[in-house]
Amino acid sequence: MVEPLPATRLLALAAVIGSTFVVSAVLTALLARGRLRFLHVLDHPNERSLHARPVPRTGGLALLGGLFCGLLLALLFSLIPLLTPVGLQPLELLQPLELQAPLDSLSQPLPQPSSQPSPQPLPSQTLAPLPWLGAALLLVAAVSFWDDRVGLSRRLRLLVHVAAAALLWIGGLRWDQLGLPGPIIPLPLLLALPLTLLYAVWMLNLYNFMDGMDGLAGGMASIGFAGLALLGFNAGDLTYAACCALVAAASAGFLTGNLPPARIFLGDVGSSSLGLLAAGFTLWGSSAGLFPLWIGWLIFSPFIVDATWTLLRRAKHGERLWDAHRSHHYQRLVLAGWGHRRTLGWALALIAAATASAIAANRLTTSEQWQLIGGWAAIFILIHLRVSLAERLARG
């Protein structure tokens, strides 16, 4: 059970989250108006686009700027730790806090280091992954921004994505358990490593694929990471919760300039970074025992299902998978006459429902969890049928 935090600490955390939103929103406004000329990059319409005029594509820099400021403030106020305590390895930090109680009883004859310890960061069982996740994020963001400016080869981008996924693995963020409802089934190294790399690379790219409509990617991040924050808080890992809350706040700040009609886009630097963070934080939560991996999948299932279904559908029809297209479900609805606002409204409702289900799922029995998964599978099938119906009606 989580011990209540002092009011001053809660206020400090709320202030940092609010500051993250404000910084992200201010940077979004500046970049949307072209005030920062050295960062000004336009997104010109192409075969994949749903917009008709050039729009700045550097909103991801605003989001990351807000996130960086939030993390810096949280570190300065000792709200979250940065490094692993001396002598501990990442996997050792995954043990429950209760295991430390016997050590306290043995400390009576030993001198205490200080009668008045310095302010402690928010309680956490998982300190080690943050630097590794940060390094992977910096790598992806830097290369993606350069890709936004001058364009890079697909091979180079893929190599960078794999390298970022490897950094997650090194930091202990691994798909090393089956991650489905029921008993915990560990995966062998020869299976866990490629699954982790594949999952991280796919999440990174699918988020990029789904960033094709005003407000969609930012809305998924705002709601999804807020859900992860609540899961972390309920499980007692307040460092994890605080980090997820900062991502949600930075994404919400970006949304102030991205709701229809959008004045600025995320660009690859934003969408790729959010995809990496989605992979990293779901693996972090699963590795720390905060929730099974499938619950993280459920939160991001509106993106995972749409992108994966579309990829398989295009592969089945022999289409070039790397070519620009407009065959995602949300794109098909816009082209069928729903428009950006109506499509976004239903998409955000779907995202919120999936996130609420994931938060509640942690308290369900195994059989109820499987029923929930089955229910969501039926929902996504019905959505596919509804999109097809909308297209038929639009054709008359």
C-alpha positions as CSV (number, residue, x, y, z in Angstrom):
1,M,0.0,0.0,0.0
2,V,1.3,3.5,-0.9
3,E,2.1,5.7,2.1
4,P,0.6,9.2,1.9
5,L,3.0,11.8,0.6
6,P,3.4,15.1,2.4
7,A,1.2,17.9,1.0
8,T,4.2,19.9,-0.1
9,R,5.5,17.0,-2.1
10,L,2.2,16.5,-3.8
11,L,2.0,20.2,-4.6
12,A,5.5,20.1,-6.0
13,L,4.7,17.2,-8.2
14,A,1.5,18.9,-9.4
15,A,3.5,22.1,-10.1
16,V,6.1,20.2,-12.2
17,I,3.3,18.4,-14.2
18,G,1.6,21.8,-14.8
19,S,4.9,23.4,-15.8
20,T,5.5,20.6,-18.3
21,F,2.2,21.3,-19.9
22,V,2.8,25.0,-20.1
23,V,6.3,24.7,-21.5
24,S,5.1,22.3,-24.2
25,A,2.1,24.5,-25.1
26,V,4.3,27.7,-25.3
27,L,6.9,25.9,-27.5
28,T,4.1,24.5,-29.7
29,A,2.7,28.0,-30.2
30,L,6.2,29.4,-31.1
31,L,7.0,26.7,-33.5
32,A,3.5,26.8,-35.1
33,R,4.0,30.5,-35.8
34,G,7.5,30.0,-37.2
35,R,9.1,32.1,-34.5
36,L,12.0,29.7,-34.1
37,R,13.3,29.9,-37.7
38,F,16.3,27.6,-37.2
39,L,13.8,24.8,-36.2
40,H,11.2,25.6,-38.9
41,V,10.4,22.5,-41.1
42,L,7.3,22.2,-43.2
43,D,5.2,19.1,-43.9
44,H,4.1,19.2,-47.6
45,P,1.0,17.2,-48.6
46,N,1.7,13.8,-50.2
47,E,-0.1,10.5,-51.0
48,R,-0.5,9.7,-47.3
49,S,-1.6,13.1,-46.2
50,L,-5.1,14.3,-45.1
51,H,-4.1,18.0,-45.2
52,A,-4.0,20.2,-48.2
53,R,-1.5,22.9,-47.3
54,P,2.1,22.9,-45.8
55,V,2.1,22.7,-42.0
56,P,5.1,22.9,-39.6
57,R,6.2,19.4,-38.6
58,T,8.3,20.3,-35.5
59,G,5.7,19.8,-32.8
60,G,7.6,16.9,-31.5
61,L,10.4,19.3,-30.4
62,A,7.9,21.2,-28.3
63,L,6.6,18.0,-26.7
64,L,10.1,16.8,-26.0
65,G,11.1,20.3,-24.7
66,G,8.3,20.2,-22.3
67,L,9.1,16.7,-21.2
68,F,12.8,17.6,-20.7
69,C,11.9,20.6,-18.6
70,G,9.5,18.5,-16.5
71,L,12.1,15.8,-15.9
72,L,14.7,18.4,-15.0
73,L,12.4,20.1,-12.5
74,A,11.5,16.7,-11.0
75,L,15.1,15.8,-10.6
76,L,16.0,19.2,-9.1
77,F,13.1,18.8,-6.5
78,S,14.2,15.2,-5.8
79,L,10.8,14.0,-7.0
80,I,12.3,11.2,-9.1
81,P,15.8,9.6,-9.0
82,L,18.1,9.4,-12.0
83,L,20.6,6.7,-11.2
84,T,20.6,3.3,-9.5
85,P,21.8,3.4,-5.9
86,V,25.4,2.2,-5.6
87,G,25.8,-1.5,-5.4
88,L,22.4,-2.4,-6.9
89,Q,21.9,-3.9,-10.3
90,P,18.7,-3.2,-12.4
91,L,17.1,-6.6,-11.7
92,E,17.7,-6.3,-8.0
93,L,15.5,-3.3,-7.9
94,L,12.5,-5.3,-9.1
95,Q,12.1,-7.0,-5.7
96,P,9.1,-5.8,-3.6
97,L,9.8,-3.2,-1.0
98,E,8.5,-5.5,1.7
99,L,11.7,-7.6,1.3
100,Q,13.7,-4.8,2.8
101,A,11.9,-4.9,6.2
102,P,14.1,-7.6,7.7
103,L,17.1,-5.5,7.0
104,D,15.7,-2.7,9.1
105,S,15.5,-5.0,12.1
106,L,19.1,-5.8,11.8
107,S,20.2,-2.2,11.7
108,Q,19.8,-1.6,15.5
109,P,23.4,-2.2,16.6
110,L,24.8,-0.4,13.5
111,P,25.4,3.4,13.5
112,Q,23.0,5.4,11.3
113,P,24.5,7.5,8.5
114,S,22.5,10.6,9.5
115,S,19.7,11.4,12.0
116,Q,18.2,13.8,9.5
117,P,18.3,12.3,6.0
118,S,18.0,14.5,2.9
119,P,14.7,14.6,1.1
120,Q,13.9,11.3,-0.6
121,P,12.6,10.9,-4.1
122,L,9.2,9.5,-4.7
123,P,9.0,5.8,-3.6
124,S,10.0,3.5,-6.4
125,Q,10.9,-0.1,-7.0
126,T,12.4,0.6,-10.4
127,L,15.2,3.2,-10.7
128,A,17.5,1.6,-13.2
129,P,15.5,1.9,-16.5
130,L,15.2,5.7,-16.6
131,P,18.8,6.6,-17.9
132,W,18.6,3.8,-20.5
133,L,15.2,4.9,-21.7
134,G,16.5,8.5,-21.8
135,A,19.5,7.5,-23.9
136,A,17.3,5.6,-26.3
137,L,14.9,8.5,-26.6
138,L,17.7,11.0,-27.3
139,L,19.1,8.7,-30.0
140,V,15.7,8.3,-31.7
141,A,14.8,11.9,-31.4
142,A,18.1,13.2,-32.8
143,V,18.0,10.9,-35.9
144,S,14.3,11.5,-36.4
145,F,14.7,15.3,-36.4
146,W,17.5,15.0,-38.9
147,D,15.2,12.8,-41.0
148,D,12.5,15.5,-40.8
149,R,15.0,18.1,-42.1
150,V,17.0,16.3,-44.9
151,G,15.6,12.8,-45.1
152,L,17.5,9.6,-44.3
153,S,17.5,6.1,-45.8
154,R,15.1,3.5,-44.4
155,R,18.1,1.2,-43.6
156,L,19.8,3.8,-41.4
157,R,16.5,4.6,-39.6
158,L,15.9,0.9,-39.0
159,L,19.5,0.4,-37.6
160,V,18.9,3.3,-35.2
161,H,15.6,1.9,-34.1
162,V,17.2,-1.5,-33.4
163,A,20.0,0.2,-31.4
164,A,17.4,2.1,-29.4
165,A,15.5,-1.1,-28.7
166,A,18.8,-2.7,-27.6
167,L,19.3,0.1,-25.1
168,L,15.9,-0.8,-23.6
169,W,17.0,-4.4,-23.3
170,I,20.3,-3.4,-21.6
171,G,18.3,-1.2,-19.1
172,G,16.2,-4.2,-18.0
173,L,13.1,-3.3,-20.1
174,R,12.5,-6.8,-21.5
175,W,9.7,-8.9,-22.8
176,D,10.9,-11.9,-20.8
177,Q,7.5,-13.2,-19.7
178,L,4.5,-14.3,-21.8
179,G,2.6,-11.4,-20.4
180,L,-0.9,-12.8,-20.9
181,P,-3.6,-13.5,-18.2
182,G,-2.9,-16.5,-16.1
183,P,0.3,-17.9,-14.6
184,I,3.6,-16.2,-15.1
185,I,5.5,-18.0,-17.9
186,P,9.1,-16.9,-18.3
187,L,10.5,-16.8,-21.8
188,P,14.0,-18.2,-22.7
189,L,16.6,-15.7,-23.7
190,L,16.7,-16.8,-27.3
191,L,13.0,-15.8,-27.5
192,A,12.9,-12.9,-25.2
193,L,15.6,-10.9,-26.9
194,P,14.2,-10.9,-30.4
195,L,10.6,-10.4,-29.1
196,T,11.8,-7.3,-27.1
197,L,13.6,-5.8,-30.1
198,L,10.7,-6.6,-32.5
199,Y,8.2,-5.1,-30.1
200,A,10.1,-1.9,-29.5
201,V,10.8,-1.4,-33.2
202,W,7.2,-2.1,-34.2
203,M,5.8,0.3,-31.5
204,L,8.2,3.0,-32.7
205,N,7.1,2.6,-36.3
206,L,3.4,2.0,-35.8
207,Y,3.1,5.2,-33.8
208,N,4.6,7.0,-36.8
209,F,2.2,5.3,-39.1
210,M,-0.8,6.3,-37.0
211,D,0.3,10.0,-36.9
212,G,-1.7,11.0,-39.9
213,M,-4.7,12.9,-38.5
214,D,-5.1,16.1,-36.5
215,G,-5.0,15.3,-32.7
216,L,-4.8,11.5,-33.0
217,A,-1.3,10.8,-31.9
218,G,-1.2,13.5,-29.3
219,G,-4.6,12.3,-27.9
220,M,-3.4,8.7,-27.7
221,A,-0.3,9.8,-25.8
222,S,-2.2,12.2,-23.4
223,I,-4.8,9.5,-22.5
224,G,-2.6,6.5,-22.7
225,F,0.3,7.7,-20.6
226,A,-2.1,9.2,-18.1
227,G,-3.5,5.6,-17.8
228,L,0.0,4.2,-17.3
229,A,0.6,6.8,-14.6
230,L,-2.5,5.8,-12.8
231,L,-1.5,2.1,-13.0
232,G,1.9,3.0,-11.6
233,F,0.3,5.0,-8.8
234,N,-2.1,2.2,-7.9
235,A,0.8,-0.3,-7.8
236,G,2.9,2.0,-5.5
237,D,5.6,2.9,-8.0
238,L,5.4,6.7,-7.9
239,T,8.6,7.3,-9.9
240,Y,7.0,5.4,-12.8
241,A,3.7,7.2,-12.3
242,A,5.4,10.6,-12.2
243,C,7.4,9.9,-15.4
244,C,4.3,8.8,-17.3
245,A,2.3,11.8,-16.0
246,L,5.0,14.1,-17.4
247,V,4.8,12.4,-20.9
248,A,1.0,12.8,-20.7
249,A,1.3,16.5,-19.7
250,A,3.8,17.3,-22.5
251,S,1.5,15.6,-25.0
252,A,-1.5,17.6,-23.8
253,G,0.5,20.8,-24.2
254,F,1.3,19.8,-27.8
255,L,-2.4,19.2,-28.4
256,T,-3.1,22.9,-27.9
257,G,-1.8,23.4,-31.4
258,N,-2.7,20.1,-33.0
259,L,-6.4,19.8,-32.6
260,P,-8.4,20.2,-35.8
261,P,-7.6,22.2,-37.8
262,A,-4.0,21.5,-36.8
263,R,-1.5,24.4,-36.8
264,I,1.5,22.1,-36.3
265,F,2.3,18.4,-36.6
266,L,4.4,16.1,-34.5
267,G,6.8,15.1,-37.3
268,D,8.9,12.0,-37.1
269,V,10.8,13.4,-34.1
270,G,7.6,13.4,-32.1
271,S,5.8,10.3,-33.3
272,S,8.9,8.1,-33.2
273,S,9.7,9.3,-29.8
274,L,6.2,8.7,-28.5
275,G,6.3,5.2,-30.0
276,L,9.6,4.4,-28.2
277,L,8.2,5.8,-25.0
278,A,5.1,3.6,-25.3
279,A,7.2,0.5,-25.8
280,G,9.6,1.5,-23.0
281,F,7.0,2.3,-20.4
282,T,4.9,-0.7,-21.1
283,L,8.0,-2.9,-20.8
284,W,9.0,-1.0,-17.6
285,G,5.7,-1.5,-16.0
286,S,5.7,-5.2,-16.9
287,S,9.3,-5.8,-15.8
288,A,8.6,-4.1,-12.5
289,G,5.5,-6.2,-11.8
290,L,3.2,-3.2,-11.9
291,F,0.9,-4.9,-14.5
292,P,1.2,-7.7,-17.0
293,L,2.3,-6.7,-20.5
294,W,-1.1,-7.3,-22.1
295,I,-2.6,-4.5,-20.1
296,G,-0.1,-2.1,-21.6
297,W,-1.1,-3.5,-25.0
298,L,-4.7,-2.9,-24.3
299,I,-4.1,0.8,-23.5
300,F,-2.4,1.3,-26.9
301,S,-4.6,-1.3,-28.7
302,P,-6.4,1.3,-30.9
303,F,-3.0,2.1,-32.5
304,I,-1.6,-1.5,-32.3
305,V,-4.7,-3.1,-33.9
306,D,-5.2,-0.5,-36.7
307,A,-1.5,-0.4,-37.7
308,T,-1.0,-4.2,-37.5
309,W,-4.2,-5.0,-39.4
310,T,-3.4,-2.4,-42.1
311,L,0.1,-3.8,-42.5
312,L,-1.1,-7.4,-42.8
313,R,-3.9,-6.3,-45.2
314,R,-1.4,-4.5,-47.5
315,A,1.0,-7.4,-47.4
316,K,-1.8,-9.8,-48.4
317,H,-2.6,-7.6,-51.4
318,G,1.1,-7.5,-52.4
319,E,1.4,-3.7,-51.8
320,R,4.8,-2.2,-51.1
321,L,4.7,-1.8,-47.3
322,W,7.0,1.2,-47.2
323,D,5.0,3.3,-49.7
324,A,2.8,6.2,-48.5
325,H,-0.8,5.3,-48.3
326,R,-4.2,6.3,-46.8
327,S,-5.6,2.9,-45.8
328,H,-5.6,3.1,-42.0
329,H,-9.1,2.9,-40.5
330,Y,-9.0,6.5,-39.4
331,Q,-7.9,7.7,-42.8
332,R,-10.6,5.8,-44.5
333,L,-13.3,7.4,-42.3
334,V,-12.0,10.9,-43.0
335,L,-12.0,10.1,-46.7
336,A,-15.5,8.6,-46.4
337,G,-16.8,12.0,-45.3
338,W,-16.6,11.8,-41.5
339,G,-14.1,14.6,-41.4
340,H,-11.3,15.2,-38.9
341,R,-13.4,16.3,-35.9
342,R,-16.0,13.5,-36.0
343,T,-13.3,10.8,-36.6
344,L,-11.1,12.2,-33.8
345,G,-14.0,12.4,-31.4
346,W,-14.8,8.7,-31.8
347,A,-11.2,7.7,-31.8
348,L,-10.5,9.5,-28.5
349,A,-13.6,7.9,-27.0
350,L,-12.3,4.5,-28.1
351,I,-8.8,5.3,-26.6
352,A,-10.4,6.4,-23.3
353,A,-12.5,3.3,-23.1
354,A,-9.5,1.0,-23.8
355,T,-7.5,2.8,-21.2
356,A,-10.3,2.6,-18.6
357,S,-10.6,-1.1,-19.3
358,A,-6.9,-1.6,-18.8
359,I,-6.9,0.2,-15.5
360,A,-9.8,-1.9,-14.2
361,A,-8.4,-5.2,-15.6
362,N,-5.7,-5.4,-12.9
363,R,-8.5,-6.2,-10.4
364,L,-10.2,-8.8,-12.5
365,T,-9.9,-12.6,-12.2
366,T,-8.0,-14.5,-14.9
367,S,-11.3,-15.7,-16.5
368,E,-12.7,-12.1,-16.5
369,Q,-9.5,-10.8,-18.1
370,W,-9.8,-13.3,-20.9
371,Q,-13.5,-12.2,-21.3
372,L,-12.3,-8.6,-21.5
373,I,-9.8,-9.5,-24.2
374,G,-12.5,-11.3,-26.1
375,G,-14.8,-8.3,-25.8
376,W,-12.3,-5.9,-27.2
377,A,-11.5,-8.3,-30.1
378,A,-15.2,-8.2,-30.9
379,I,-15.2,-4.4,-30.7
380,F,-12.3,-4.0,-33.1
381,I,-14.1,-6.4,-35.6
382,L,-17.2,-4.3,-35.4
383,I,-15.1,-1.1,-36.0
384,H,-13.7,-2.7,-39.1
385,L,-17.1,-3.5,-40.4
386,R,-18.4,0.0,-39.6
387,V,-15.5,1.6,-41.5
388,S,-16.3,-0.6,-44.5
389,L,-20.0,0.4,-44.2
390,A,-19.1,4.1,-44.1
391,E,-17.1,3.7,-47.3
392,R,-19.9,1.9,-49.1
393,L,-22.3,4.6,-48.0
394,A,-19.9,7.3,-49.3
395,R,-19.7,5.7,-52.7
396,G,-23.6,5.6,-52.8
